Amino acid sequence: MPQHLIERSNVFPKNKLLAGMIVFLLVPPMQLVAQDPATDYRQNCMSCHTIGGGRLTGPDLKDVTKRKDGTWLAKFLVDPKAVIDSGDPYARQLVEESRGVIMPTLPGMTPQRAQSLLDLIDAESKLEKSQFQGVKLSERPFTPEDIVVGQRLFVGTAKLKNGGPACNSCHNVHGLSGFGGGGLAPDLTTVMERYGGRKTLSTWLTAPATPTMQSVFKPHPLDPEEVLPLVAYFQSTLQRNPEDPSTARLNFVLVGLAGALLVLALFDLIWNNRLKSVRRALVREKRLEAVHE
Amino acid sequence: MISTGPFFLDQIFFIVFPYVAVIIFLLVSIRRYRTEAFTFSSLSSQFLENKQHFWGLVPFHFGIITILLGHVIAFLFPREVLAWNSVPLRLYILEASAFIAALLTLIGLGALIFRRVTDPKVKKVTSWADWVVFASFVVQILSGIYVAIFHSWGSSWFASLAAPYLWSLVTLSPDITYVTAMPWMVKLHIVSAWLMIAFAPFTRLVHILVAPNPYFWRKPQVVRWYSLLRNRV
């Protein structure tokens, strides 16, 4: 087939292509849904912050506008990472107090939306008892049974009630059998320590606020009955060291390589004689004839 | 409209790219099929060399078809894939099988590139468009294999994250929150997929649209070669 046809072909006139793209760009692709600040707070802030209930992963936000001016806070809300990276001393201090957990950047957070959240926090701070004082969580001691249930939820053998995917889809915990847990997201062996204990981790899990976790678990939230055994499981894994050697990943790669070689051997077995009996024999015969002529 | 701010680039990569890619793919494919139907082929070089070709073409196609099918199944039936993966052993079997298919694709691609470079006859018919195809496959397959090893388990998180992202594009209400916080290798894999879709109609990849599926069930045909005798007639 003539190759040069492709290179030379004016497959599509440029002006029409351009027109198509412009039509597309006129369609507003990003849907920015305005929502009321209380819902916004519940979905995006509550997992790490209380108003008047003490610190969780992030600081207690009661009277936050008295501690820092509104412009700075709004700027921080829109893009926390940028403010932290700029070397702002107050932002650095916040990260330190949060044990290195960086506040996630929320897609679609605008200065206006940040301002209405700050107004809400202001109004709630004035109340004696804010509706965002904290989630009520069971404080009963963990049992060995909880740990077993927690592990089953983690690896997926027990289904999450609201249809969320099992933790091992993306996360690993050191010491899982087989090929282990996922590597997309952070290893959770010592997550309880990182997030500062039972209360903060439990609250965080009721409405996970990092962008990826939120997009998966907002429509399929964890049930409080599931949060407790999961946290019990994470407490039990604190004794393991995530840095200890593990062969799970290596085993996976080796099984893959062995499997690929096996399939190649199979291809050879099935098609080893292809073309040999008819086509190549015919070609050889004709070549010989041509030589003898 | 596209908003500026920390997610500006993500919006270009994960909203603008896919729509532009699909529009280009559809329009250019149709246009090429109608005006230059004879270029609508894989431009096979099997007649020029068919021994090395076997060890490139066969593993590559078995691998890539399995992998592509896996992506399509997880896109169409995410809940079923998650249900299958709810038993760790089944998850590991699925992931290992997909990984084997990915390695076969890579081995096949390597063999095909080697053949293109070393066989003089095949080298002669290789165009710049072929090298674009090879280069994009190298990026796509290597990033996919990296993700399979270091950002596992793709079959589960594709169902939970990539499938809803893709569906949000299909339903014209793009939601990039699923992908904004992904590791950069995953992002590369997605962006380079959009680029491949956009480039496909300009290259030999169009043969995907005209694959001769009836070959699977038609009777075998023997093609006789008698060009050496032609001189005598």
Chai-1 contact restraints between the chains, C-beta under 6 A:
chainA,res_idxA,chainB,res_idxB,connection_type,confidence,min_distance_angstrom,max_distance_angstrom,comment,restraint_id
A,M1,B,S41,contact,1.0,0.0,6.0,A-B,restraint_1
A,M1,B,L43,contact,1.0,0.0,6.0,A-B,restraint_2
A,Q3,B,V125,contact,1.0,0.0,6.0,A-B,restraint_3
A,Q3,B,S127,contact,1.0,0.0,6.0,A-B,restraint_4
A,L5,B,T39,contact,1.0,0.0,6.0,A-B,restraint_5
A,I6,B,T39,contact,1.0,0.0,6.0,A-B,restraint_6
A,I6,B,A129,contact,1.0,0.0,6.0,A-B,restraint_7
A,E7,B,S127,contact,1.0,0.0,6.0,A-B,restraint_8
A,S9,B,E36,contact,1.0,0.0,6.0,A-B,restraint_9
A,V11,B,V28,contact,1.0,0.0,6.0,A-B,restraint_10
A,V11,B,R32,contact,1.0,0.0,6.0,A-B,restraint_11
A,V11,B,F202,contact,1.0,0.0,6.0,A-B,restraint_12
A,F12,B,V28,contact,1.0,0.0,6.0,A-B,restraint_13
A,F12,B,R31,contact,1.0,0.0,6.0,A-B,restraint_14
A,G20,B,I23,contact,1.0,0.0,6.0,A-B,restraint_15
A,M21,B,V20,contact,1.0,0.0,6.0,A-B,restraint_16
A,F24,B,Y19,contact,1.0,0.0,6.0,A-B,restraint_17
A,P28,B,M1,contact,1.0,0.0,6.0,A-B,restraint_18
A,P29,B,I15,contact,1.0,0.0,6.0,A-B,restraint_19
A,P29,B,P174,contact,1.0,0.0,6.0,A-B,restraint_20
A,Q31,B,S173,contact,1.0,0.0,6.0,A-B,restraint_21
A,D79,B,P6,contact,1.0,0.0,6.0,A-B,restraint_22
A,T105,B,P6,contact,1.0,0.0,6.0,A-B,restraint_23
A,P107,B,F7,contact,1.0,0.0,6.0,A-B,restraint_24
A,P107,B,T177,contact,1.0,0.0,6.0,A-B,restraint_25
A,P107,B,T180,contact,1.0,0.0,6.0,A-B,restraint_26
A,V155,B,P88,contact,1.0,0.0,6.0,A-B,restraint_27
A,G156,B,S86,contact,1.0,0.0,6.0,A-B,restraint_28
A,P165,B,L82,contact,1.0,0.0,6.0,A-B,restraint_29
A,P165,B,S156,contact,1.0,0.0,6.0,A-B,restraint_30
A,P165,B,S160,contact,1.0,0.0,6.0,A-B,restraint_31
A,S169,B,W153,contact,1.0,0.0,6.0,A-B,restraint_32
A,S169,B,S156,contact,1.0,0.0,6.0,A-B,restraint_33
A,S169,B,W157,contact,1.0,0.0,6.0,A-B,restraint_34
A,C170,B,W157,contact,1.0,0.0,6.0,A-B,restraint_35
A,G178,B,P88,contact,1.0,0.0,6.0,A-B,restraint_36
A,G178,B,Y92,contact,1.0,0.0,6.0,A-B,restraint_37
A,F179,B,Y92,contact,1.0,0.0,6.0,A-B,restraint_38
A,G182,B,S152,contact,1.0,0.0,6.0,A-B,restraint_39
A,G182,B,W153,contact,1.0,0.0,6.0,A-B,restraint_40
A,G183,B,F150,contact,1.0,0.0,6.0,A-B,restraint_41
A,G183,B,H151,contact,1.0,0.0,6.0,A-B,restraint_42
A,G183,B,S152,contact,1.0,0.0,6.0,A-B,restraint_43
A,L184,B,H151,contact,1.0,0.0,6.0,A-B,restraint_44
A,L184,B,W157,contact,1.0,0.0,6.0,A-B,restraint_45
A,P211,B,T177,contact,1.0,0.0,6.0,A-B,restraint_46
A,P211,B,T180,contact,1.0,0.0,6.0,A-B,restraint_47
A,P211,B,A181,contact,1.0,0.0,6.0,A-B,restraint_48
A,T212,B,A181,contact,1.0,0.0,6.0,A-B,restraint_49
A,S215,B,T177,contact,1.0,0.0,6.0,A-B,restraint_50
A,S215,B,Y178,contact,1.0,0.0,6.0,A-B,restraint_51
A,V216,B,S160,contact,1.0,0.0,6.0,A-B,restraint_52
A,V255,B,A96,contact,1.0,0.0,6.0,A-B,restraint_53
A,G256,B,F99,contact,1.0,0.0,6.0,A-B,restraint_54
A,G256,B,I100,contact,1.0,0.0,6.0,A-B,restraint_55
A,G256,B,L103,contact,1.0,0.0,6.0,A-B,restraint_56
A,G259,B,I100,contact,1.0,0.0,6.0,A-B,restraint_57
A,A260,B,I100,contact,1.0,0.0,6.0,A-B,restraint_58
A,A260,B,L103,contact,1.0,0.0,6.0,A-B,restraint_59
A,A260,B,L104,contact,1.0,0.0,6.0,A-B,restraint_60
A,V263,B,L104,contact,1.0,0.0,6.0,A-B,restraint_61
A,F267,B,V58,contact,1.0,0.0,6.0,A-B,restraint_62
A,V278,B,V222,contact,1.0,0.0,6.0,A-B,restraint_63
A,V283,B,W225,contact,1.0,0.0,6.0,A-B,restraint_64
A,K286,B,L228,contact,1.0,0.0,6.0,A-B,restraint_65
A,A290,B,L228,contact,1.0,0.0,6.0,A-B,restraint_66
